[in-house]
Amino acid sequence: MTLVQLSGRVLYLTEDPGLLRRQLEGENLPWSPALRLRDDISTDEITPAWACYHADERLGEFAYVGIACRDETPVEAGDVRRGGFAVSVSGRRRGKGSSREASPFAERAAGIRLVIAKSFERIYRENCQNLGILTSTDFSLLGPLARGEAIPLDHFAAGEGVVGSSIVMAGGLLPYSRERLAGRIRVPNPAPSLRSGRPPRSIRARSRPAGHAMTLAEKIIARHWVLDAGAVETGVESVSPGQEGFVRADLRFSHEYVTPMAARLWRELPGARIRDPGSVLVFRDHLTLLDLAMPEERKADGLLDLALDLKRRQEEFAREHGLRLYDELPRGPGGLPGAGAEAICHSKVLERYALPGQLIVGSDSHTPHSGAIGCVAFGVGTTALCAAWLTQDARLRVPESVLVRVRGRLPANVTAKDLMLHLLRQPFVREGRAIGTIVEYAGEAVEALSLDERATLTNMAAEIGAFTGIVRPDAVVVRFLETERGIPGADAEELIAGLGSDPDATHAAVLDVAADRLRPMVALPGDPGRGRVLDELGARVPVDIAYAGSCTAGKREDMDMYARVFSAAAARGRRVAPGVRCYVQFGSQDVKRYAEDRGYIELFRSVGAEVLEPSCGACINAGPGVSYDRTTVTVSAINRNFPGRSGPGSVYLASPYTVAASAVAGYIAAWEDGEQ
C-alpha cells in the first residue's frame, strides 16, 4: 500500500479576510464545520491573468493573489510559498471559469499537494490530477492530516473511474500516457467495437443499437471511442454515463496562454512525435492587444516582455512541428502596438473547421462554442493538451446529459445571452447539479436561432460548469455548410444524418423554459450566476464602459444587433452618452469583413464607439475596455465576470442589445424594438 505523507500546513480559504491573513502570518486554524469557506473560487482568482504570463515555477509566487474575501484580496505574492502549506481547503464549485492549468500549476509550485473542497469544476479537478495534485471532497481527512498521519494513496483514487484512478496512482497524466502508449496499460472497452477501421462518415446506420437508446452526444462519443491507443480504429456500439476511457479527437487546438507551457511538458517526452500534426491548430489571440491595456508599472516590471515571450515560444513550437498557426496581424513600427488577431481560437474553429458529428478538444474553457454545429467540443488543460498531441485522444468519463427545452418564441429584444443568464440563476445550476454534464439545447425557440446565437448557448455551457453544450444539427447547419464552407447540400445532409437524440434516450434532468416569458437580463458583478431581470435592478445603474465583443458577442449576428440599436439611435440624433467609453470588438477577421461590407464600422464610429481588431482583449483583462479602479462600472457582452476578470471594477453581463442600448442611455437599459 502506497501512503501519502503531507508534512506541510493546512490553508483554509475563508470568507473572512482576517482569518486568511492570520494563517498566512503563521497561525494554524483548527478545522470546524462552522468555518465559513469561500465558495465559487474561480481560476481567475487563483491565478489572475497577468500572473499567467509566467509559464514555469515562478507561478508559485502568485498562488491565490486574486482571491476576493469580502471585497479584499488578502494574499500577497509569495505568501503561500513562504507559509509552508501543503493542503488547501475551500467550499463548493472550486475552480470555476477558465480552463487554465496555470492555476493548479501555481498551487503545486507554491507547495500545495492536496486540495479539499465541497465540490470541484470538472476541468480544474482533472488538471489537478493530471499534474499529480491530489483532490478530495472528504473533509474527515482534516483530522488525520492535522495529526500528521499518512493517508493511503488509493483513498484519493476511490470513486474515480478506471482511467481517473490509474492517473492518480501513476502520479499524473503524462506518466500514465507513456505506459498506455507502450501497451502496458489497457482501458476496458464499454461495448463491442464497430470494427470499421475509421469512424463512418455518417452514424445513421449505427445511431440506435438494439435496446440502447442514446443521446446525441453519446452517439458521437461512441463513434470516437478509442479501442487501442496505437491503432487507427475507433468506435463502439454504445456508451453510457459513467464509463471511462479515451476518445479520438478530430481536431486539437490551443492558444498562446497554454501552448508554451504544454511545449515545456512536451520536452519531457524525448523522441516523441505529434500524432497527425495536420489536425492541430495554434492561435495567437488572447494577448494581441495587451500592450494597449497594460498599466505602465506592470510593463516596467517586465510583464509585457513575458507575454511577448509566450508569443515567441508558440511560434517556435509551431515551426518545429509543422503546425498551422493563426497569428496576429502585422505590427506597427518598433513591433508595437499590436494590431489584433486573425481570430479568437474557438470562433475560427466554428467558422472554418468544426463539422457535425466531430469530436474537438481545445485549451480554452469555451471550446464548447463549436457545439452549435452539432459536434462534441470540450476544453482541456495543459497536460491533457500535451498528452493529446502525443496520442490524438483525450480522457473522458461519459457525462450525464441535461436537456434544456425552450418552448415558444423569444421576444424581439431577448437573445440567447438573456436565456443563458436566466439559466445560470436557476437553483439547479447555482447548486452545481449541472457540473460536468452535457447540456443539450432543444425546443422551438432553439430551432429558430441562427448558428451564431446557438453558439452563445453552447459557449456559455462553460459558465454552467458543464462538460460541453450541444445543439442537434438541422437545416440551419446545412445552410451554413453550403454558404460558408462550400459543401454541397447533399453532402451536408449526409453529415447530419442520424445526429439527434433517440426519442427514449435518458437525460439526467430536463429543464423547461417558456421563451415568451423571458425578459432582458443582466448578471450582477462577481459571478455570471447572479442574474437579474433588468426591472429587478431598481435604481438606474450608470455605466462608464460599454464593451461589445468577445467570442460570445463578437459574431456576425452580434454585429447585426449592435448595428440595429446604433442605427435607431443615429436616426434620432443620439450617440454614445457623454462619459461612456464604448468598444465594439470582432471575434475574427471574417466578422470584421462582414461588418465592413454592411457599413457597420462607419456606423459604430459615427455614434462614438471605438472599433477594435479581433482579440480576447478585455474579457481576459488584456485589451481596451478593462477597468483600472474599483469605482468603474462596465456593462459587458462577455461571458464571465468573476472578480478581477476585466480589471478591478464592477462588471455587469448583458446581451448585445442591452450593451448597445446602455451605451446610448448612459445607464443599464434594455432595448425596445424601434427605440433608442
LUMMI-728008 format. One record per atom (N, C-alpha, C): x negated, y, z negated. Coordinates in steps of 0.02 Angstrom, whole numbers, plus 50000, padded with zeros to 5 digits. Atoms other than C-alpha are relative to their C-alpha. Example, Ala and Ser with C-alpha at 12.3 -4.5 7.8 and 13.67 -1.06 7.14 Angstrom:
BEGIN
499554994150000/493854977549610/499555006050000/500424994150003/493164994749643/500395005549963/
***
This chain:
BEGIN
499584994050000/500005000050000/499565006250000/500374993749997/499335017050050/500345005149954/499744995150048/499525030249914/499785007050021/500154992949986/499585049149936/499885003549934/500184996450061/498695058849800/499925007450018/500034992849986/499025077549806/499785003649936/500284997050061/497945087249685/500145007449993/499894992850003/498485104849728/500645001949963/499424997350036/499845115849654/500634999750043/499354999749966/501695116949699/500215007350005/499774993149988/502325133149776/500754999850016/499284999449989/504185136849761/500145006650036/499834994049962/504775148949895/500685002449975/499414997950037/506035158049787/500325006250031/499664993849980/507335171349824/499725006049963/500254994650042/506595181649683/499275001550018/500694998549981/505025190649747/499525000049940/500425000050060/504385192449568/499764993049982/500205006950015/504395173649539/499494997550050/500495002249950/503475170949702/499325003149986/500644996750015/502145183749656/499664996849940/500305003050060/501895175849485/499644993550017/500335006249979/501495159249568/499355001550037/500604998249962/500275167549687/499455002649954/500494997450049/499435175449536/499754994749952/500285005450040/499165158549454/500494996249956/499525003450044/500745153849358/500304993950036/499685006049974/501415136149384/500724999649974/499305000250020/503315136049381/500224992749991/499715006750005/504195120549313/500614999550046/499425000849957/505505113349430/500644999749959/499335000250029/507315116449385/500495000850057/499494999149948/508855114149494/500315007050000/499734993250003/509355131549436/499565005150036/500454995549965/507865139049527/500295001650069/499694998049937/508555149049674/499465000450054/500495000549946/507555144149828/500265003550063/499804996849938/507545153249994/500284994850048/499715003949946/508705145650123/499835003350067/500044997249932/508595148050312/499345003450016/500664997149985/506735151750317/499834998550073/500155000749929/506285154750499/499254999350010/500715000349983/504635151150583/499725007050012/500234993149995/504555169950617/499765002649933/500214998050067/504375171850429/499394996149977/500595004050020/503145157550403/499375002750032/500564996849965/502005164950536/500305005150048/499754994949955/502535181650612/499644999650068/500255000649932/502255183450799/499275002150006/500684997649992/500655193550780/499494995249971/500475004750029/499865180150670/499834994450049/500085005549953/500085167650812/499515001550056/500544998649952/498785176650918/499374996149981/500535004750021/497595165850815/500234993050021/499825006849978/497555148050883/499534994949968/500465004550034/496385140050756/500115000449925/499925000450073/496095137650570/500125006849966/499884993450029/496175156450542/500745001349987/499284999350013/498065154650549/500164998949926/499885001450070/497945148150371/500015006249956/500004993850038/497625165850310/500695003349999/499384996249991/499365171150366/500634995949983/499425004050019/500475157250298/500475004049954/499454997050039/502125164650233/499975007549993/500044992750009/501625182950254/500635003650023/499394996849977/503295186350339/500624998249960/499405002350036/504435178050212/500315005849961/499634994550031/505765190350155/500364997449938/499665001650063/506355189449974/500335006449975/499634994050021/507715202149937/499695006450027/500274994249964/507025214350065/499275001549984/500714999350012/505245212150003/499634994350035/500435005249973/503815202550083/499404999349953/500505000250055/502795197449930/499354996550015/500615003849986/501495186250014/499535004050043/500514996549962/499895194450073/499534995050033/500475004349964/498585187550191/499524996649951/500465003850041/497555173850107/500284997549934/499735001950065/498695171849956/500104992549992/499845007150006/499235154049991/499364995849999/500635003749997/497505147850036/499615000849934/500354998950063/496745155849880/500344996749941/499615002750057/498135148949770/499914992649988/500115007150010/497635130849795/500634995850001/499365003649996/499375124949841/499954994250049/499975005949956/499665107649916/500724998350019/499295001649989/501585106949908/500385006650006/499584994149991/502835119749971/500734997849998/499325002150012/504665119049919/500485005850016/499504994949983/506185128349988/500694996850004/499315002249998/508065126950016/500194996950066/499735003449941/509125121950164/499765003450065/500154997849932/508765123750351/499315003350007/500684997449994/506905126450336/499744999250071/500315000249934/506015130750498/500475001950056/499544997849948/507425139250593/499625004050054/500254995449949/507105148150757/499484996950046/500515001849951/505545146950863/499724993149989/500305006750004/504765130050903/499265000449984/500724999150007/503045137250864/499704995349948/500365004450045/501945123850789/499465003849961/500474995850038/500825138050732/500225000649927/499764999450069/501935138550577/499764994349956/500285005350042/501585121250506/499244999450006/500725000049994/499815122650575/499705004949949/500234995150049/499585138350468/500074997349929/499915002950067/500305129250318/499464994949986/500525005150009/499115114750343/499325003349989/500644996650007/497645126550365/499945003749934/500014996750065/498145135150203/499974995049943/500055005150052/498095118550110/500634996049987/499375003550012/499905112850117/499984993150033/499995006849974/500055093950136/500694996849997/499335002650007/501865091050087/500495005749997/499474995049999/503425101250123/500654996649977/499375002650025/505015097950024/500535005450010/499454995349988/506665106050074/500654996249997/499355003250002/508515102750058/500204997450069/499905002549931/508605101150248/499505003750045/500484997349953/507495104450398/500315000850069/499854999749929/507705110450575/499594994650036/500315005749968/507265096550697/499285001250023/500664999049971/505785104150789/499485001249946/500484998650053/504965110750631/499794993649965/500185006250035/505065093850544/499574995550044/500415004149956/504405084650696/499305003050007/500664996849995/502995097450712/499584998349939/500365001850061/502515094150531/499744992950004/500205007049996/502505075450557/499464998950053/500495000749946/501545077050720/499315002349979/500644997550025/500195086850629/499744996149941/500215003850058/500125074650485/500215003049934/499724997250061/501045085650359/500604995749980/499455004050025/502225075350252/500615004449986/499384996350014/504045080650236/500474995649960/499525003850040/505415075750116/500575004549978/499424996550030/507145080750055/500124997349929/499935003350066/506865070949892/499685004449946/500254995550052/506715083649751/499784996249937/500225003950058/506455069549624/499244998850002/500735000649996/504645068949687/499645005249959/500344994450033/504285085349599/499764998249930/500235002250066/504175076949429/499364996250003/500645003749993/502865063949477/499435004350027/500534995649973/501915077049578/499715004549945/500234995750054/501835088549427/499564996249950/500405004150046/501135074149325/499374997250033/500605002249965/499795070949457/500044992850024/499935006949979/500495054049508/499954999450076/500045001449929/500145046449678/500684997550024/499375002049969/501615043349796/499854995350057/500125004549943/501695028449915/500155003550066/499914996849936/501495034350094/500654997850033/499395002349966/502945023450152/500635003249972/499434996250026/504095033850041/500185005550049/499884994549953/503895047750170/500214997450069/499785003049937/504225035750314/500704997149994/499335002850010/505835029150236/500525004650030/499474996149969/507375034750330/499845002350071/500184998349932/506395038050489/500134993950045/499935005449952/506645027750646/499334996650010/500605004049988/505375015550714/499425004450023/500544995649976/504395029550801/499795004949945/500164995150051/504515042650664/499604997049943/500365003150055/503955030650528/499294998250021/500675001849976/502495024650635/499555006150005/500404993849995/501935042650667/499785002249931/500184998250069/501985046250480/499444995549975/500505004750025/500985030650441/499345000750036/500624999149961/499735034450581/499655006549984/500314993650017/499415051950514/500105005450052/499864994849950/500115061350664/500144997050068/499795002349934/500705060150843/499424998150045/500545001649954/499035060450933/499674993349985/500275006750012/498265045550843/500504994550017/499485004949981/499925036450868/500014999150076/499965000349927/499935040751054/499424996150030/500585003749975/498185034051081/500114992449992/499865007150012/498695017451003/500544997550047/499445002049957/500295017051106/499764999050072/500255000749932/499415020151272/499544994050008/500455005849998/498155006651229/500374993449995/499605006050004/499594994451210/500014996849932/500025002950067/499294991651025/500645001649960/499354998650030/500994999150982/500524999550056/499455000549952/502594994451073/500645001949964/499374997750028/504275002551043/500554995450025/499455004349978/505774990651045/500495003850044/499524996849956/506974994551187/500714999049973/499345000450030/508774998251138/500504995850038/499525003749959/509624988851281/499634997150060/500335002749940/509244978751438/499805005650047/500244994849954/508234988651564/500364999750066/499724999749934/508854994351732/499564996450051/500495003349957/507264987251811/500085002050073/499924997449932/507424998451961/499375003250027/500634996949977/505635004451972/499975007349982/499954992950016/506135022651963/500735001649984/499314998350014/507675031451896/500385001150065/499624998949940/509055031052028/500165007350009/499854993049987/509445047552113/500675002049969/499354998850031/511245046252054/500114994649948/499865005150050/511845037451898/500724997650003/499305001949994/513585034351965/500094992649987/499905007250004/513365015551978/499904997349930/500155002550067/512715013851800/500275004749947/499794994850046/513685027851718/500404997449941/499595002550055/514765016651609/499954992449995/500075007250008/514124999551562/500614997249963/499415003150030/515484987451510/499965000249924/499965000050072/516024990151331/499615005449966/500394994850033/514925005151300/500095006650036/499914993349972/515565022451340/499455004649974/500544995450019/514255036151337/500195007250016/499944992949984/514195054951332/499565001650059/500424997749945/513425064851474/499264999749982/500714999850020/511795067351379/499734992949990/500235006850011/511695049051328/499854996450066/500135003049935/511815043751510/499335002250027/500644997549974/510355054951557/499424997249959/500535002850043/509325049051408/499884992750017/500085007149983/509655030851451/499634999150066/500325000349935/509105033951629/499255001349995/500714998050006/507435041151569/499634996149945/500315003650055/507075028651429/499384996350024/500635003049981/505265022851436/499964992949972/500065007050020/505045004051433/499294998249981/500705001450012/503155003851437/499625006550014/500344993649994/502025018951410/499575000450063/500444999949942/500895013951554/500344998750066/499645002049939/502245009351679/500405005850029/499584995149967/503225019551805/500734998849984/499305001950010/504835010151772/500305003249938/499634997250056/506105018751661/500734997950006/499285000949999/507915016351613/500254993849965/499645005550033/509035005651504/500745000850014/499294999849985/510865001351521/500375005349958/499634995550044/511415011651372/499575001849940/500304998150064/510865020851216/500555002149953/499534997950052/511725025151053/499645004549951/500314995650050/511415038550921/499614996149948/500425003150050/510015034150802/499444995850029/500545003949969/508995023650924/499425004550016/500604995849993/507215029750938/499514997050049/500505002249951/505925028851074/499715006050036/500294994649959/505175039251215/500385000550065/499654998749937/505945047151369/499525003450048/500424997349948/505075051151533/500245007050019/499844993149983/505015069751573/499915001250075/500064998049930/505385075751749/499585006350007/500374993649998/504595092551706/499765001549929/500284997650064/503465098951566/499745007050011/500254993249991/503085117251538/499825003149933/500224996550060/502255128851414/499835007250017/500184992949991/501795147151389/499385001649960/500664998350026/500275156751330/499965000249924/500005000550072/500805156251148/499794993049977/500075007050020/500645137251148/499444996550039/500485003749959/499545131451293/499295000049971/500695000250025/497885136951214/499914995449940/500065004650057/498215127651051/500064992850022/499955006849974/498785112351147/499364998050037/500635001449965/497215113651255/499454998349950/500495001450052/496185113851095/500094992749976/499875007050020/497025097451042/499794995250056/500175004349943/496755090451217/499264998250001/500725001250001/494885092051194/499814994649950/500125005650047/495045079251053/500144993350033/499855006249963/495515066551188/499504999450058/500515000149947/493885064551285/500164995050054/499875004349943/494105057451459/500734999450019/499295000449985/495985059651457/500175003950063/499764996549940/496915064951615/500745001749991/499304998250002/498545074251630/500384995750050/499615004449957/499815062251700/500475004150043/499594996549951/500675068851857/499965007649989/500064992750012/499995086851845/500465004250043/499534996249958/501185092051984/500665001449966/499384998850037/502615091151859/499875003949936/500174995850058/501755102851735/499955007250022/500034992949986/502015121651736/499755003749938/500194995750056/501205135151629/500195007250019/499734993349990/501845152851607/499645005249957/500224994150037/501145169651555/500625004549996/499374996350005/502745177651490/500125003449933/499824997550066/502785180751303/499675006749984/500404994450025/501425193851282/499785004850055/500234996049944/501305202551450/500055007549988/499924992850013/501915219351383/499805001849928/500194998950069/501145217951211/499635006549990/500414994050008/499925232151239/500425006449998/499564994150001/501405244151262/500365000749934/499624999950062/502105239951091/499574999349937/500415001350059/500675235150976/499755006549969/500264994050034/500255248550845/499245000550007/500714998949990/498545256250862/499584996749946/500405003050053/497975249850693/499924992550011/500075007149985/498315231950749/499514998950058/500495000549946/497355234950909/499295000849972/500654998950031/495925241550803/499764993849961/500175006250036/495995225250703/499824994350047/500195005049951/495675215750865/500564995250021/499465004649984/497405207750882/500175000050074/499874999849928/497645213651061/499484995950037/500535004149969/495975205851107/500144992549992/499835007050011/496535189551028/500564997850047/499435001649956/498165190051127/499774999250072/500265000449932/497235193251290/499574993750009/500405006149996/496095178651248/500454993950010/499535005449987/497635167351244/500144999450074/499894999749927/497975172751423/499414996850037/500605002549967/496185169051474/499934992449992/500085007150014/496165151851392/500524995950038/499495003649961/497795146851476/499804999750073/500224999949930/497115152251645/499464994850012/500555004849992/495545141851619/500274992849999/499735006850004/496555126451570/500384998350063/499625001249939/497705128351720/499534998550059/500485001149945/496215129751839/499674993149993/500375006250012/495315115051760/500424993850019/499585005949990/496815103351778/500465000650060/499604999249940/497615110051937/500735001049987/499304998950019/499215116051854/500275006450031/499684994149973/500445128451928/500085005249945/499964994550049/500275145051834/500455005550027/499614994049987/501645158051838/499705005549958/500414995150035/500585172951794/500365006649992/499754993250003/500845191151753/499875003550066/500124996049941/500915204351888/499325003449994/500654996750003/499305213451935/500015005849951/500064994650048/498705225351801/499715006350032/500244993649976/498255243551822/499265001049989/500714998550009/496545252051813/499774998249930/500275001950065/495475245151674/500334993949970/499675006050025/496605230051654/500615001249958/499414998450041/497945239151555/500355006150031/499565004550037/499375241751538/500244994350044/499725005749964/500195225451587/500615002150040/499444998349956/501485225751725/500554994849999/499475004850006/502575211451668/499834993350029/500115006949979/502765193151710/500384998450063/499595002549945/503365183451859/500694997949975/499365002250028/504705176151746/499904997649929/499985003650064/505145170451571/500054992650017/500095007049980/504735151951571/500654996350013/499395004049990/506445144051546/500485003350048/499604996749948/507265157151656/499804997450069/500255002449935/506165151751802/500164992650009/499855007149994/506425133351764/500714998950024/499315000649977/508305135451783/500095002750071/499934997049934/508145146651935/499744995550056/500365003149945/506945135852035/499854992549993/500255006850009/506625118751959/500524995049975/499565004850032/507945110451849/500534997450048/499485003149960/509135098251931/500474996149955/499545004150040/510695089451866/499724993049988/500225006750016/510275073351777/499284999349980/500705000450018/508465077651743/499905000449924/500204999250070/507545077451577/499385004449999/500524994849999/506435092551540/499795001549928/500264997950065/505305096751393/499585006350009/500364993849997/504585113851358/499785002249931/500294997850064/503585122651224/500405005649967/499594994650027/504965135251191/500654997249971/499385002650031/506445132551075/500615001250043/499434998649956/507575139851210/499964996150066/500015004649943/507125126151334/500704997550019/499325002149982/508975120651322/500365004550050/499744995449949/509325135551437/500214996150063/499875003649937/509245123351584/500574994949994/499435004550008/510625112551510/500625002450036/499444997249963/511805124151603/500114996450067/499945003249934/511445114351762/500174992649994/499825006950011/511835097651682/499404995449991/500585004250016/510135091351625/499885000249925/500205000150071/509425086751455/499335003649996/500614996050006/508135100151414/499915001849926/500104998750071/507365101851242/499295002549985/500644997150020/505965110851152/499584995249959/500475004050039/504415102651079/499455004649975/500554996250027/502955108650978/499354998750036/500655000249966/501115109951022/499724993050006/500285006849998/500575092350975/500414995650046/499575003949956/502085084751063/499885001850073/500164997949931/501675095051218/499354996850023/500655003049983/499875089051216/500094992650014/499885007149990/500465071051198/500384998850065/499615000749938/501705073751341/499565000950062/500484999549945/500275079451454/499684993150012/500355006449996/499465062851416/500454994450025/499565005849989/500975051151427/500585001450048/499434997849960/502265061051529/500664997949968/499385001450034/503555057051398/500025003649933/499914996550064/504215063651233/500384995549952/499655003650054/504765056251069/500725002349995/499294998050006/506645055851047/500374994949957/499515004150036/507885049250922/500685002250026/499384998149966/509545048751013/500465003749952/499594996150046/510565062650935/500744998450007/499275000049993/512415062650898/500205006050042/499754994549958/513445073751011/500595003449966/499454996050024/514615087750961/500335003250061/499644997149944/515955093051084/500315006649979/499694993550010/516375111551088/500485001050059/499484999749948/518015112851183/500345006849997/499754993149999/518505130551232/500605000350047/499395000249961/520295131151290/500235007050019/499724993649980/521155145151384/499515004250038/500384995349960/520385160651459/499715005549955/500324994750039/519145173051386/500285006850021/499824993149981/519725191351378/499465003350042/500454997049951/518915202851506/499355002649969/500604997250030/517685210551383/499664995249950/500305005150042/517225194351294/499584995450043/500495003749961/515705184751354/499794993649965/500285006050031/514785168651322/499625001649936/500364998050060/513725178051196/500485000949941/499504999450053/515275182551095/500244993249976/499815006850019/515805164351099/499474996949956/500535002950041/514105159251031/499975003149931/500014996850066/514145172050891/500594997749958/499425002850035/515875165550847/499834993049974/500175006850021/515235147550842/499495000049943/500544999850050/513705152150740/500245001849931/499764998250067/514755159050599/500494994849972/499545005250024/515845143450585/499664995949945/500305003950054/515585133450424/499634993750023/500325006049975/515155117850524/499285001450020/500684998249979/513635126850595/499615003049942/500344996750055/513215137650445/499754995149948/500195005050050/513155122250333/499474995250027/500535004249971/511895114150452/500244993350026/499745006549978/513045100050509/499874998750074/500165001049929/512565102950691/499254999450013/500735000449990/510685102150662/499824993450034/500255005949966/509855090150782/500504996650046/499505003149955/511445086450881/499925002650071/499934997349932/511785088451066/500685003350004/499374996449994/513095101751093/500224999950073/499715000249932/514175098351245/500575005050003/499494994949992/515195113251301/500484998050055/499495002149952/516835109751391/500635004249990/499374996450003/518595116151419/500085005050056/499854995649944/519435127851540/499575006350001/500384993850002/518515143351480/499274998950021/500695001649980/516805134951504/499984998650075/499985001549929/517285128351675/500055006350043/499924993749963/517725146251726/499385004349999/500614996050006/515995152751679/499534998850058/500555000649952/514595156151802/499444995949970/500595003650026/512965146551787/499625004349951/500354995550046/512175161851705/500325000149932/499654999850065/513505162651570/499954993249965/500105006650031/513375143951542/499314999549969/500685000150027/511515146451516/499955003649934/499984996750065/511905158451374/500224995049947/499765005050047/512855144251289/499464994949984/500495005250013/511515131151312/499365002849970/500584996650029/510095143351273/500085000649925/499904998650071/510855147651105/500214993949960/499975006150040/511085129551057/499424999949951/500584999650045/509375133250981/500195003549935/499804996550060/510185145450859/500464995749957/499595004750037/511435132050811/499564995149961/500455005050029/509935121250766/500064993450036/499875006149963/510455108550898/499384997450034/500535003049959/509315096650991/500005003350069/499924996549937/509985104051152/500745001550011/499324998749979/511545110551238/500074997950073/499905002449931/512315104251400/500715001450023/499354999049968/513755107551520/500044995250059/499915004649944/514455094851642/499945003850066/500074996549936/513895099851818/500624998950043/499395000249960/515315103851938/499905004250063/500044996249937/515715114352092/499585006349992/500424994250012/514865129452012/499264998350010/500695002349992/513235119752006/499854998350073/500095001849929/513455113052182/499895006450042/500084993649963/513665130952248/499325003149986/500654997350017/512115136452155/499444996350037/500515004049966/511085122152226/499995001450075/499974998549928/511685126152401/499725006950015/500184993149983/511455145052397/499315002049975/500644997850029/509915146752285/499434995250012/500535005049990/508965130652317/499984997450071/499985002649933/509465126852495/500134992650006/499845007249999/510065109352451/500674999150036/499365001149965/511395103152572/500554997849952/499445001450045/513115101652494/500094992749984/499915007150012/513225082852516/499474997349952/500535002150046/511545080452428/500135002749930/499854997250065/512065092052288/500574996149966/499455004050028/513685082352265/499744993249975/500295006450021/512665066352255/499615000849935/500384998850062/511555073952120/500445000149939/499574999450059/513035077352006/500474994049991/499555005750003/513945060952041/499894996049936/500055004050061/514315051551880/499775003949939/500254996050056/513675065851771/500585003249963/499464997650043/515035067751643/500094995049943/499875004650055/515515060451476/500584995450017/499445004649991/516595044951483/500595002249957/499414997750037/518385048351426/500024997549928/499995002850068/518175037051274/499325000249966/500654999150033/516395042451232/500105002849930/499954997950070/516085045651048/499625006549988/500334993950023/515725063150985/500055000249924/500004999950074/515235065450803/500495005149973/499524994850020/516335080950794/500265003550062/499714996049946/517475091150905/500215006749970/499834993250021/517595109950883/500445003150054/499544996949953/519115117550968/500025007549990/499994992750002/519085136051011/500535002550048/499494996849957/520535146351078/499685006250031/500374994749967/519685157551206/500365006749996/499644993649997/521055170551214/500045003649933/499994996850066/520905173951027/499325003149983/500664997350014/519065178751037/499985007550015/500094992849992/518535196951023/499255001550001/500714998350001/516865206051047/499714999249930/500325001750063/515655200650911/499325003449993/500694998550014/514055206050829/499764995149945/500295003550057/512875196850711/499645005249959/500334995350044/512325206950561/499264998449995/500725001250004/510455209150534/499814994249955/500285005250043/509465194550466/500104992950025/499885006849978/510245179250550/500555000050052/499475000249949/511245175150707/500664997249974/499395002950028/512495166050597/500425004949960/499624995150039/513075182150513/500485003850046/499564997049950/514395185250646/500585003849970/499414996150019/515755198350632/500355002350064/499634996549948/517135204150747/499865007449990/500184992950006/516755222350785/500475003749953/499524996650044/518345227650695/499844999049926/500175001450070/517625220050535/499425004249975/500584996050021/516145232050533/500205005849956/499794994350040/517175245950455/499735006550029/500274993649978/516235262450467/499554999150061/500435000349942/515305266450627/499284998649980/500705001650011/513535259650639/499595003550054/500424996549950/512405272450728/499404995750019/500575003949976/511035264750834/499455004650025/500594996549975/509275270550876/499744996950065/500245003649942/508855257151005/500564995550026/499565004949968/509945247651128/499574996050048/500455004249960/508985232951202/500414995050040/499625004149954/509725224351354/499534995750041/500475004349965/508645209751406/499894993549964/500235006550026/507775193251361/500264994450044/499775005849961/508055175751429/500764999349995/499285000650011/509805175951355/500395005250038/499614994449973/510315192651428/499625003950054/500364996849945/509135196251573/500134996550066/499825003749941/510025185751703/500405004550048/499644996049950/510945191651859/500675002449974/499344997950023/512665191651782/499965005049942/500104995150053/511995201051631/499895006950031/500104993749965/511395214551752/500675002750027/499344997949978/513155214951825/500385003349943/499644997350057/513845218151651/499735006949981/500284993450017/512635232251611/500225005150053/499824995449946/513005239951781/500735002049997/499294998550005/514885238851753/500135005449948/499904995150053/514775248551591/499695006750019/500344993849985/513495261351650/500315003650061/499674996849943/514405264251815/500625003749978/499404996750026/516015268051722/499825006249961/500214994150039/515075279751606/499785005650047/500244994949954/514215288851750/500585003450036/499424997149965/515895291251837/500365005149956/499694995350046/516465300651682/499515005249975/500504995150019/514895311051671/499634998449936/500335001950063/514205301251523/499354996150016/500635003549994/512495293551495/499804997349931/500235002450065/511475285551356/500005005749950/499904994850050/511855295151198/499345003149977/500614996850026/510595307851132/499744996349938/500315003350057/509375299951010/499974992450006/500015007349989/509635282251079/499494998450054/500465002649950/508235273251170/500304993650027/499695005849969/508975260851293/499524996850049/500455003849957/507955247351379/500394994550036/499725005649962/508515235551518/499414996150028/500575004149980/507335221051549/500234993750036/499825005749959/507415207451681/499694993649973/500285006550020/507165188951646/499524997150051/500445002549947/506255186251811/499975005050056/500044995749941/505695194551970/500594998750047/499405001349960/507155185852057/500585004449977/499464995750027/508345195251942/499865007350017/500174993149983/507405211451972/500185001550073/499834999049929/507595209352161/500765000450009/499274999949998/509445205752136/500255006949979/499794993550024/509625221852036/499815005650049/500204995149950/508645231852166/500485000050059/499575000649941/509725225352308/500695003249988/499344997350016/511295231352218/499995007149974/500054993250023/510655248352168/500045000949925/499934999750073/510685244051984/499435003949968/500564996850033/508945250251945/500085007650002/499874992849995/509345267652009/500565002149953/499454998550045/510985267151912/499775000249927/500235000350069/510145261851750/499595006149982/500424994250013/508865275651763/500405006550000/499614993849996/510165288651809/500395001549936/499634998850062/511085286051644/499535000449940/500484999050054/509475286951542/499694993849971/500315006250024/508965268751521/499314999250030/500675001749975/507155263251538/500014992950026/500005006649968/506915248451655/499324996749990/500625003650016/505625235351606/499914993850043/500165006049962/504745221751704/500144993749957/499865006150038/505085203551654/499474998549947/500435002150055/504355197851488/500454998249942/499625001350062/504925190751322/500055006349958/499984993250027/504495208051256/500245000649929/499784998250067/505455214851108/500294994049963/499715005950033/506275197951074/499474996349959/500545003350037/504575191651015/499555005349968/500374994550032/504035208550942/499375001850040/500594999249957/502885210851092/500155004250062/499854995849943/503575224451204/500445005849981/499564994350015/504545240751215/500694997749979/499365001950030/506135240151114/499934997549929/500105002150069/505345234850950/500075006049953/499974994650051/505535244850789/499355000349963/500624998950037/504145251850682/500115001849927/499854998650070/505035255650518/500664996849982/499405003450024/506435248650412/500645003850013/499404996049992/507625262950449/500294999550070/499765000549931/507775259350636/500544994750007/499445004649987/509415251350690/500024998550075/499985002249930/509455241250851/500614995750012/499495004749975/510895233350944/499694996650060/500425003749953/510145219651049/500384994150029/499705005749967/510685206551175/499574993749995/500435005850008/509295194451121/500384994649961/499665005850029/509685177651041/499904999049925/500115001050072/508995179050864/499745006349968/500174993850035/508735192550734/499744998549930/500305001650064/507765184350593/499565005849977/500414994550026/506795196250479/499335000550036/500634998849967/505335203950574/499974997950072/500015002749931/505825196150740/499855005350052/500124994549953/505855212850832/499745006249965/500254994550040/504965223550704/500355000349933/499734999750068/505405228950527/500715002749994/499344997050004/507055237450571/500574994949999/499405004250001/508835230750569/500244998750071/499795001949933/509405221250724/500694996749998/499345002949991/511235218050766/500004996550068/499945003549937/511525204850900/500685001350031/499374998649966/512855208151031/499954997850072/499975001949929/513405204351209/499725005550044/500214994749954/512775213651362/500505005850004/499504994749998/514415223251370/499945004549938/500024996150062/514295228651188/499365004049994/500634996350003/512465233451200/500035006250044/499954994249955/512775244651351/500505005149975/499504995450026/514345252151276/499745003849939/500284996850060/513425255651113/499475005250019/500504995249978/512015264251207/500325006650020/499654993949978/513265276451281/500355003449942/499634997150057/514285278751122/499545002949947/500454997950053/512785280751007/500114996249936/499865004350058/513515268150885/500274993350028/499785006549976/514015249850895/500735000350020/499334999449972/515545249251006/500124994750052/499815004749948/516475236751113/500145003750064/499814997249935/516755239751297/500704997750017/499345001649976/518525240551355/500005000950075/500025000049927/518755236551540/500275006650027/499794993749969/518815252951637/499835006149959/500164994350042/518215263651492/499255001550003/500684997350006/516575272151442/499955006350043/
***
